[in-house]
Amino acid sequence: MSKIERTQRTDGSLTYSRILEAAGELFASTGFAETTNKMIAAHADVDLASINYHFKSRNGLYQAVLVDAHRRLLSLDNLQQLVATHVSAREKLKKLIEGLVESATVDQGWPATVLSREFLSPTSHLQALQKNEIPAKLPFVLSILAEITGIPQDDPSLLRCLISVMAPCAMLLVVGPNVSPFADQIHRMPKKVLVEHLYSFAIGGLEAIGGDRRHRGDAQLLSMGE
């Protein structure tokens, strides 16, 4: 009995993965609005009922694709391992940027394209990332920025720092290759050059914000002592 149950679970997992992969490829090539369950079922070589069984609906499948794409490009496990490493916060930031540049510039298949489509033309399904994936990963990135700037993680100004650091990296994902001659030129640049530029840009801004905060704090202490 247990052997049959294990086989069923394995088969179900394989079917789930096949549907997810097929849907990701189609959503990337034709978009969510133009991709039907019938197309996905044919591409995955499964029956239509399998989609509803595993994902409840096409909406549920698309949300699962978004979540899986985000995890492939920036996984929680990798973030946890990065934060736990015994290197400086600056080195952690550089490694984070290296990973983001790698994900955005190397052909990663459908995940990058699906996310790019969603970010350029957001739908209500983006909430699947905003409610689950992003909140789980956010504290790890903020901890790196907090160590560099000296700003507490719960300070709203650290979120502004996060935007300043992540937005340029996200643009590499959104403005993918073959979008424009400008985008193609960027993507042809050596990854090492892009990483060094984005890191220098980010660390310069973070140091400036952290220094300004320390200066204002010192000034406040002096005024209190007068």
N, C-alpha and C positions, 0 to 999 in steps of 0.2 A: 504494500500500500504506500509506504513512504517513498519507494522508488518511483512509483507512478506520479506521486505528488511532486517530487523533485524534477521529473521529466517535464511535467506540465508547467512548472515555474520557469524552467530553462527555456522551453518553447515560447512561453509568454514573453519572457525577457527579450528573446531574439526577435520576436514579432514587433515588440515595442520599439526596439532599436532600429529595425528595418523601416518602420513607418516614420520614425523621427528623422532618420537620415534622408529618406525619400522626400519628406515634406520640406526639410531644410533646403534641399537642392532646388525644389520647385519654387518655394517662396523666394529664394535668392534670384532665380532666373526670371520668374514671371510676376512676382509680387503676391501679397496676401489676397488682395481683392480678385485677382484673376486665376487663382489656384483653387480648384474644387476638390472635394473629397474623392470624387471619382478619379481625377487625375492622380491624386496621391496613392490611392489604392492600386491603380494600374502600375504606377512607377515602383511601388513597394512589392508588387505581386501578392497582394492580400485582398480579402473581401472587404467591402465597405463596413460591415459590422465590426470588424476588428478595430477600426478607427474610433468608433463610438465606445467600444468596450474599454479600450486603453486610455482614451483621452476625453471621453464624454461628448465632444463636439469639435468642429473645425477650429473654433475659438480656443478651446482648451489645448488643441494640438499646436496652434501657433504660439501660444504662451509657453508651452513646453519647449518649443524650438528656440524661442528667445532666451529662455533661461539656460538651455544647454549651450547655446552660442556664447553667452556671456561667461559661462563656466570654462569653456574651452579657451577663451582668450584671456581670462583673468580668474584663475581658480582660487577658492578660499584656502585650500591646502597649501598652495604655493605662497600665498600671502602670509599665512601662519608660519610657515617655514622661514620665510624671509625675515619676519619680525623677530623670530627666535634666534637667528644667527648672531654670532658674537663679532659683529663688525659695527662700525660707526653708523649713525643715522644717515649721514651723507652718502655712505656707500650703499646703504639699503635703498635710498632714494634713487641712486644711479641704477641699481639693479632693477628696480621697479620700472623705471623709464626704459631700460633696455628691453624688458619683457613686453612693454606696451608697443614700442617701436617694432619689435620683431613680429608681434601679432598683427600690426597694422600694415607692415610693408612686405611681409612674406606671404605668398599665396597660401592662405589658410582654408581654402575651399569656401563653402557656403556660409559659415558662421560670421565672418567679417562682412559679407555682402548683406546678409539678413539684418544685422545690427545697423549697418550703414543706412539701409532703406528705412528702418524704423526710426532712427534718429533724425533723418532728413524730413520724414513725413510721419510724425508721431501719431499713434492711434491709442485708444484706451487700453490696449493690451500692454503698453509700456509699463503699466502699473505692476505687472508680474515681476518686473525687475526692481521697481521702486519699493515694492512691499517686502520682497524676499531677498534677492541677491545683493542689492546695493547696501541695505542696512547691515547685513552680516559682514560685508567686506570693509565698510567705511571705517570702523574703529581701528583697524590695523594700519590703514593708510594714514589716518589722523595721528596715530601714535608716533609715526615716523616724523611727520611734520611738526608735531608738538615738541619732540626732542630737539629738532633743529632750531626752532624759533623761540622755545621757552614759553610758548603760549599754551595754556591748559586746553585739553581736548574738548571741554564743554564750552569753550569760548567761541562765540559766533564768528569772530574774526578768523579763526582757523579754517572755517568752511570757505571763506573767501580765498584763503591761501590754497585750499584744495582745488578750487575752480581754476585758479591761475596756473597751477601745476598740471592738472589733468586735461584742461581744454585743448592746449596745443597738441597733446598726444592723441586726443579724441579726433581732432581734425584730420590727422593722418588716416584714421579709419574711415571717416565720413567722406573725405575727398580721396577716394581710391583711385587706382590707376585707370587709364582710359576715360577719365571724366573730362579732362581738359589738358592742353599742352603744359600748363602750369603744374597740374597735379602729376603728370608723367615725369616732369623734370625733378620734382621733389622725390618721387619714388625711385628715381634712378640714382639718387645720391647714396653714397656709402652709408650703411646703417651706423657705423661708428661715428661718422660726422654728424648725423642727425642726433644721435644719443648725446654726444658731447655738447652740441648746441642747446638742446632742450634741457639738459642737466644744468649747464652754466646759466641759462636764462632762469630756470626755476630756483637754483640755489642763491642766485643774486637777489631775486625778489624776496625769498624767505629770510635771508640775512638782513635785508633792509627793513622788512616788517618787524623782525625780532629785535633789531637794534633800536628802531623807533619806539617800540614798546618799552624796552629797558630804559631808554632815555627819558620817556615820559614818567616812568615809575620812579626813577631817581629824582627827577624834578619835583615830583609830588612829595617825596620824602623830605627833600630839602625845604619845601615850602611849609610842611607841617612842623619842621624843627625851628622855624624862624619865630 
